[in-house]
Structures are given as structure tokens and as C-alpha cells.
Amino acid sequence: MKVEIWSDFMCPFCYIGKRHFEEALSQFPQKEQVEVVFRSFELSPGATYEPGVSMTELLASKYGMSIEQAEASNARVTDQAAKAGLTYHLDRVIPANTFDAHRLVHFAGQQGKMKEMAERLFLAYFTETKDLDDPELLADLAAETGLDRDEAASVLASDRYSSEVRADEDAARRIGVQGVPFFVLDGKYAVSGAQPAEVFAEALRKAFGEEKPLILVNDEDSAAGACTDESCELPTNNK
């Protein structure tokens, strides 16, 4: 069974959802028969960011809220991440264009290191607050996952794997992905957002061995914890 995960490395809910899914998969009896594939999804294609502008400032500007309100929203997401065993420093993350990071994941996939590369990029962004726009940093991260640094640097200096990124994004549009994370299980069931591990466990059970059309497991209106742009959907209650 194949599980495809559309996500972006600037999406805080994508890392949380990834952890929840992994928790469910670790308890799934047929886990050895599950292939996990990461698909590209850019929250803000072609975006450029001025140096020194924080994610907190971007949130405040985008949603017309105060810095204090943006900080409170980040604190809530940070707490949610902590419950999933993740350490976030949203006050220090560096807004970045993630196109090259997605290309690097496809390169890693050709070397059998896709899962490791995706995990390293999420960790670098949210925990270590690294700049994913830096090709030298990306090459270093590739080397840390066991890839050849020189070859990774060569890929990043070219346009290789650009078509693979675009193909993933085209596929997302065709199946109606509105936000990430978005999980498709064997082309039969879908889970939208950073749902609890129990939701993923149910989806795994239903999808394994069945032949049905794509069905969204959770209510679309309850897809809280999904990103639809570079700063993600914020809760309406900013108290």
C-alpha cells in the first residue's frame, strides 16, 4: 500500500501531521507493506522574503493582527507540536522559498533517502531555524542524510527535479488538495490536516486491501491544522 503525503517545509502543521501519521503507522500490523512517498506542495510558489523579517511579523501583517496576537498564535502551535514530541522555535524560523528543498527531496528519493531527507528538512526549519533558501545549507543537510554532498550541490545548482516538483503540484490540483498536510492512502482514502493518530490508524485500516474511490476520512470542515498559504490558517479566536 502506498501513502502519499503532500506537504511543505514551511508548514508547521505538516511536521505535526507527519508525526501523528508515523505514530499510527508504527502500530499498524502491516506497516512493513506500506510505502510512504513525500509529494511537493509549495505554500507560496515563487515567494521572496526580505532578510530580517520574522514569521511573527509576516503573520501580523497578513492577518491584520498585533504582534502580541501573532505571538500567541505561534505559542498555541508550538504547544501542539510539543504534544507530538517536536520542538518548535517559531519566533526564530526564517521564511524561505522551499522549491529547492522539494527538488532535493526528489533527488534523495532516487537514492532511497526520501524519508530521511524530508525529516531532516523539517527538523532544520522548525527546530534548528535554518535557512532553507541557502543552497550550501541544503547540500550540508543532504550530506547529513547520507547523500553525496557534491552531487546534491550539483543538483541544486541546476534545474534537475523541477519537473517532478511541478508534477506533484499538478497532481495535488487534480485531486483537489486545498491545504497541507494532505495524505492519500493507496488512492482510496484521504486525510486532510494534522489529524490525531487515531484518524490515521482508522484510515490505514480502511485503505489496506480495499478497492474504493478517494474518500476524505475526516470532515473537510474540521481540517484545522492545515496550511493553505505561506503563513497557514490561523484560529479565529486570538484571545
C-alpha positions as CSV (number, residue, x, y, z in Angstrom):
1,M,0.0,0.0,0.0
2,K,1.3,3.4,-0.9
3,V,0.7,6.5,1.3
4,E,1.4,9.9,-0.4
5,I,2.0,12.9,1.7
6,W,1.7,16.4,0.2
7,S,3.4,18.9,2.5
8,D,5.6,22.0,2.6
9,F,8.6,22.5,4.9
10,M,7.4,25.9,6.0
11,C,4.1,24.4,7.2
12,P,4.1,23.8,11.0
13,F,1.1,21.5,10.8
14,C,2.8,19.3,8.2
15,Y,5.5,18.3,10.6
16,I,2.9,17.7,13.3
17,G,0.8,15.7,11.0
18,K,3.8,13.7,9.9
19,R,4.5,12.7,13.5
20,H,0.9,11.7,14.1
21,F,0.8,9.6,11.0
22,E,4.1,7.9,12.0
23,E,2.7,7.1,15.4
24,A,-0.3,5.4,13.7
25,L,1.9,3.6,11.2
26,S,4.2,2.3,13.9
27,Q,1.3,0.4,15.4
28,F,-0.2,-0.8,12.1
29,P,0.2,-4.6,11.8
30,Q,1.0,-4.4,8.1
31,K,3.4,-1.4,8.4
32,E,6.2,-3.3,6.5
33,Q,3.9,-3.4,3.5
34,V,3.3,0.4,3.5
35,E,5.4,2.6,1.2
36,V,5.5,6.3,2.2
37,V,6.1,8.9,-0.5
38,F,6.5,12.6,0.1
39,R,4.9,14.9,-2.5
40,S,5.8,18.5,-3.1
41,F,3.4,21.4,-2.3
42,E,4.6,25.0,-2.2
43,L,2.5,27.2,0.1
44,S,3.9,30.3,-1.7
45,P,5.4,29.5,-5.1
46,G,8.0,32.0,-6.3
47,A,7.9,33.9,-3.0
48,T,10.9,36.0,-1.9
49,Y,11.4,37.4,1.6
50,E,13.3,40.4,2.9
51,P,16.1,39.4,5.2
52,G,15.4,40.0,8.8
53,V,11.6,39.8,8.5
54,S,10.3,37.3,11.1
55,M,7.4,34.9,10.7
56,T,5.7,36.7,13.5
57,E,5.8,39.9,11.6
58,L,4.5,38.2,8.5
59,L,1.6,36.7,10.4
60,A,0.7,40.0,11.9
61,S,0.9,41.8,8.6
62,K,-1.1,39.2,6.7
63,Y,-3.9,38.8,9.2
64,G,-4.1,42.4,10.4
65,M,-3.3,41.4,14.0
66,S,-0.9,42.7,16.6
67,I,2.5,41.3,17.2
68,E,1.2,40.0,20.5
69,Q,-1.7,38.2,18.9
70,A,0.7,36.6,16.3
71,E,3.0,35.5,19.1
72,A,0.0,34.0,21.0
73,S,-1.0,32.1,17.8
74,N,2.6,30.8,17.4
75,A,2.6,29.7,21.1
76,R,-0.5,27.6,20.5
77,V,1.1,25.9,17.5
78,T,4.3,25.4,19.5
79,D,2.3,23.7,22.2
80,Q,0.6,21.4,19.7
81,A,4.0,20.5,18.3
82,A,5.3,19.7,21.8
83,K,2.5,17.3,22.4
84,A,3.7,15.5,19.2
85,G,7.2,15.4,20.6
86,L,8.5,18.2,18.4
87,T,10.4,21.3,19.4
88,Y,9.4,24.5,17.5
89,H,11.0,27.9,17.6
90,L,8.5,29.8,15.5
91,D,9.8,33.2,16.8
92,R,13.1,32.4,15.1
93,V,12.2,30.5,11.9
94,I,13.4,32.1,8.7
95,P,10.7,32.5,5.9
96,A,12.1,30.7,2.8
97,N,11.2,29.7,-0.7
98,T,11.1,25.9,-0.5
99,F,11.3,24.9,-4.2
100,D,14.9,23.8,-4.0
101,A,14.2,21.9,-0.8
102,H,11.5,20.0,-2.6
103,R,13.8,19.3,-5.5
104,L,16.3,17.9,-3.0
105,V,13.7,15.5,-1.6
106,H,13.1,14.1,-5.1
107,F,16.9,13.7,-5.6
108,A,17.0,11.9,-2.2
109,G,14.2,9.7,-3.3
110,Q,16.3,8.5,-6.3
111,Q,18.9,7.4,-3.7
112,G,16.5,5.7,-1.4
113,K,16.7,8.5,1.2
114,M,13.4,10.4,0.7
115,K,12.0,9.9,4.2
116,E,15.3,10.8,5.8
117,M,15.7,14.0,3.7
118,A,12.2,15.2,4.5
119,E,12.6,14.6,8.2
120,R,16.0,16.5,8.2
121,L,14.5,19.5,6.4
122,F,11.6,19.7,8.8
123,L,13.9,19.5,11.8
124,A,16.3,22.1,10.3
125,Y,13.5,24.5,9.7
126,F,11.3,24.3,12.8
127,T,13.8,23.2,15.5
128,E,17.2,24.5,14.3
129,T,15.7,27.5,12.5
130,K,18.0,27.1,9.4
131,D,17.5,29.0,6.2
132,L,16.2,26.6,3.6
133,D,16.8,29.2,0.9
134,D,20.6,28.6,1.3
135,P,21.9,26.0,-1.2
136,E,25.1,25.4,0.8
137,L,23.0,24.6,3.8
138,L,20.8,22.3,1.8
139,A,23.8,20.5,0.5
140,D,25.1,20.1,4.0
141,L,21.8,18.6,5.1
142,A,21.9,16.2,2.2
143,A,25.3,15.0,3.3
144,E,24.0,14.5,6.8
145,T,21.4,12.1,5.5
146,G,24.0,10.0,3.7
147,L,23.8,11.6,0.3
148,D,26.8,12.7,-1.7
149,R,27.3,16.4,-0.9
150,D,28.9,17.3,-4.3
151,E,26.1,15.6,-6.2
152,A,23.5,17.3,-4.1
153,A,25.2,20.7,-4.7
154,S,25.2,20.0,-8.4
155,V,21.5,19.2,-8.4
156,L,20.8,22.4,-6.5
157,A,22.8,24.5,-9.0
158,S,20.8,23.0,-11.9
159,D,17.1,22.7,-12.6
160,R,17.0,19.0,-12.1
161,Y,13.9,17.6,-10.4
162,S,11.9,20.8,-11.2
163,S,9.5,18.8,-13.3
164,E,9.0,16.3,-10.5
165,V,8.0,19.1,-8.1
166,R,5.6,20.6,-10.7
167,A,4.2,17.1,-11.4
168,D,3.4,16.7,-7.7
169,E,1.7,20.1,-7.5
170,D,-0.3,19.4,-10.7
171,A,-1.4,16.1,-9.1
172,A,-2.5,18.0,-6.0
173,R,-4.6,20.3,-8.0
174,R,-6.2,17.4,-9.9
175,I,-7.4,15.7,-6.7
176,G,-8.5,18.9,-5.1
177,V,-5.9,19.5,-2.4
178,Q,-6.6,22.9,-0.8
179,G,-4.1,22.8,2.0
180,V,-1.4,20.7,3.6
181,P,-0.6,18.3,5.0
182,F,-2.8,16.1,2.8
183,F,-2.4,12.3,3.0
184,V,-3.7,9.9,0.3
185,L,-3.8,6.2,1.2
186,D,-3.5,3.9,-1.8
187,G,-5.6,6.3,-3.9
188,K,-8.6,5.3,-1.8
189,Y,-8.8,7.4,1.3
190,A,-7.6,10.9,2.2
191,V,-6.8,12.6,5.4
192,S,-6.5,16.4,5.5
193,G,-4.7,18.3,8.2
194,A,-2.7,17.3,11.3
195,Q,-5.3,14.9,12.5
196,P,-4.9,12.8,15.6
197,A,-3.1,9.4,15.3
198,E,-6.4,7.7,15.8
199,V,-7.7,9.1,12.5
200,F,-4.6,7.9,10.6
201,A,-4.9,4.5,12.2
202,E,-8.6,4.2,11.0
203,A,-7.6,5.3,7.5
204,L,-4.8,2.8,7.3
205,R,-7.2,0.0,8.4
206,K,-9.8,1.0,5.9
207,A,-7.4,1.5,3.0
208,F,-5.4,-1.7,3.3
209,G,-6.6,-4.2,0.8
210,E,-9.8,-2.3,-0.2
211,E,-10.7,-1.1,-3.7
212,K,-12.7,2.2,-3.3
213,P,-12.5,5.7,-4.8
214,L,-10.8,8.5,-2.9
215,I,-12.8,9.3,0.3
216,L,-11.9,12.1,2.8
217,V,-11.8,10.4,6.2
218,N,-12.2,13.5,8.3
219,D,-14.9,16.1,7.8
220,E,-13.5,18.8,5.5
221,D,-14.8,21.5,7.8
222,S,-12.7,20.0,10.6
223,A,-9.5,20.2,8.7
224,A,-8.0,22.6,11.3
225,G,-4.2,22.3,11.4
226,A,-3.7,22.7,7.7
227,C,-1.8,25.3,5.7
228,T,-3.2,26.9,2.7
229,D,-0.6,29.7,2.2
230,E,2.9,30.6,3.5
231,S,1.7,31.5,7.0
232,C,-1.1,28.9,7.4
233,E,-4.7,29.3,8.5
234,L,-4.9,30.9,11.9
235,P,-7.6,30.2,14.6
236,T,-10.3,32.8,14.6
237,N,-10.0,33.1,18.4
238,N,-7.0,35.2,19.1
239,K,-7.6,35.5,22.9
